[in-house]
Amino acid sequence: MKGLYTILLLICSNVFMTLAWYGHLKMGEMKWFQHLPLIAVIALSWGIAFFEYCLQVPANRLGFDGNGGPFNLMQLKILQEVITLTVFVVFSVVAFHMPIKWNHIVAAALMILAVYFVFKM
């Protein structure tokens, strides 16, 4: 169960991370948001990123084999990266209507291969 909880926490964490890093680009379409100074946008992003860290740190502590979890450090990192890119693709398709092209599919396949090789013992 620790592995499942780790993955779920990483997914939730990455939703907040994506919103913190890229959400302001979408919010820039809103009239009230366009007039905010950069420091306010940064503060808003930091506020969102706080919740990312509130989920990311427990995910890594729970999942790390040094703490009794199922994943070694490399496995945790590759899971984090694949989840980050997956959440970002969903966000970019939904929020920005970005099309998925053939090279994105190839990149996804290579990520799956990366996971395979990192988890291969």
C-alpha positions as CSV (number, residue, x, y, z in Angstrom):
1,M,0.0,0.0,0.0
2,K,2.9,2.4,0.6
3,G,3.7,2.3,-3.1
4,L,0.2,3.2,-4.1
5,Y,0.0,6.0,-1.5
6,T,3.4,7.3,-2.7
7,I,2.1,7.4,-6.3
8,L,-1.2,9.0,-5.4
9,L,0.6,11.7,-3.3
10,L,3.1,12.3,-6.2
11,I,0.2,12.8,-8.6
12,C,-1.6,15.2,-6.3
13,S,1.7,17.0,-5.6
14,N,2.4,17.4,-9.3
15,V,-1.1,18.8,-10.0
16,F,-0.2,21.6,-7.5
17,M,3.3,22.0,-9.0
18,T,1.9,22.3,-12.6
19,L,-0.6,24.9,-11.4
20,A,2.1,26.8,-9.6
21,W,4.6,26.7,-12.5
22,Y,2.2,27.1,-15.5
23,G,-1.2,28.1,-14.1
24,H,-0.4,31.8,-14.2
25,L,0.0,31.5,-17.9
26,K,-3.6,30.4,-18.3
27,M,-4.8,32.9,-15.6
28,G,-3.1,35.6,-17.7
29,E,-6.2,35.4,-19.9
30,M,-8.3,36.8,-17.1
31,K,-8.6,40.6,-17.1
32,W,-8.1,41.1,-13.3
33,F,-5.0,38.8,-13.4
34,Q,-3.3,40.8,-16.2
35,H,-2.9,43.8,-14.0
36,L,-1.2,42.0,-11.1
37,P,2.5,42.9,-10.6
38,L,5.0,40.1,-11.1
39,I,5.7,39.9,-7.3
40,A,2.0,39.1,-6.7
41,V,2.1,36.4,-9.4
42,I,5.2,35.0,-7.8
43,A,3.6,35.1,-4.3
44,L,0.5,33.3,-5.7
45,S,2.7,30.6,-7.3
46,W,4.6,30.1,-4.0
47,G,1.3,29.8,-2.2
48,I,0.2,27.0,-4.6
49,A,3.7,25.4,-4.4
50,F,3.4,25.2,-0.7
51,F,0.7,22.5,-1.1
52,E,2.9,20.7,-3.6
53,Y,5.6,20.4,-1.0
54,C,3.1,19.3,1.7
55,L,2.4,16.3,-0.5
56,Q,5.8,15.7,-2.2
57,V,7.8,15.4,1.0
58,P,5.5,12.8,2.6
59,A,5.4,10.9,-0.7
60,N,9.1,10.6,-0.8
61,R,9.4,9.7,2.9
62,L,6.7,7.1,2.6
63,G,8.0,5.6,-0.6
64,F,11.7,5.5,0.1
65,D,13.1,2.1,0.9
66,G,15.4,3.6,3.6
67,N,12.2,4.4,5.5
68,G,10.5,1.1,4.9
69,G,8.9,2.0,1.5
70,P,9.1,0.0,-1.7
71,F,11.2,2.3,-3.9
72,N,14.9,3.1,-4.0
73,L,16.0,6.7,-4.7
74,M,16.4,6.2,-8.5
75,Q,12.9,4.6,-8.7
76,L,11.4,7.5,-6.7
77,K,13.0,10.0,-9.0
78,I,11.9,8.3,-12.3
79,L,8.4,8.0,-10.9
80,Q,8.4,11.7,-10.1
81,E,9.5,12.7,-13.5
82,V,7.1,10.4,-15.4
83,I,4.2,11.7,-13.2
84,T,5.3,15.3,-13.7
85,L,5.4,14.9,-17.5
86,T,2.1,13.0,-17.6
87,V,0.3,15.7,-15.4
88,F,1.8,18.4,-17.6
89,V,0.6,16.8,-20.8
90,V,-2.9,16.5,-19.4
91,F,-2.8,20.1,-18.2
92,S,-1.5,21.4,-21.6
93,V,-4.1,19.5,-23.5
94,V,-7.0,20.5,-21.2
95,A,-6.0,24.1,-20.3
96,F,-4.2,25.2,-23.5
97,H,-5.8,22.8,-26.1
98,M,-2.3,21.7,-27.2
99,P,-2.5,18.9,-29.7
100,I,-0.7,15.6,-29.0
101,K,1.7,14.9,-31.9
102,W,3.6,11.8,-32.9
103,N,6.8,12.9,-31.3
104,H,4.9,13.3,-28.0
105,I,3.8,9.7,-28.3
106,V,7.4,8.5,-29.0
107,A,8.6,10.5,-26.0
108,A,5.9,8.8,-23.8
109,A,7.0,5.4,-25.0
110,L,10.6,6.3,-24.1
111,M,9.5,7.4,-20.6
112,I,7.9,4.0,-20.2
113,L,11.2,2.4,-21.3
114,A,13.0,4.5,-18.7
115,V,10.7,3.3,-16.0
116,Y,11.2,-0.3,-17.1
117,F,15.0,0.0,-17.0
118,V,15.1,1.8,-13.7
119,F,12.8,-0.8,-12.1
120,K,14.7,-3.8,-13.7
121,M,16.7,-5.4,-11.0
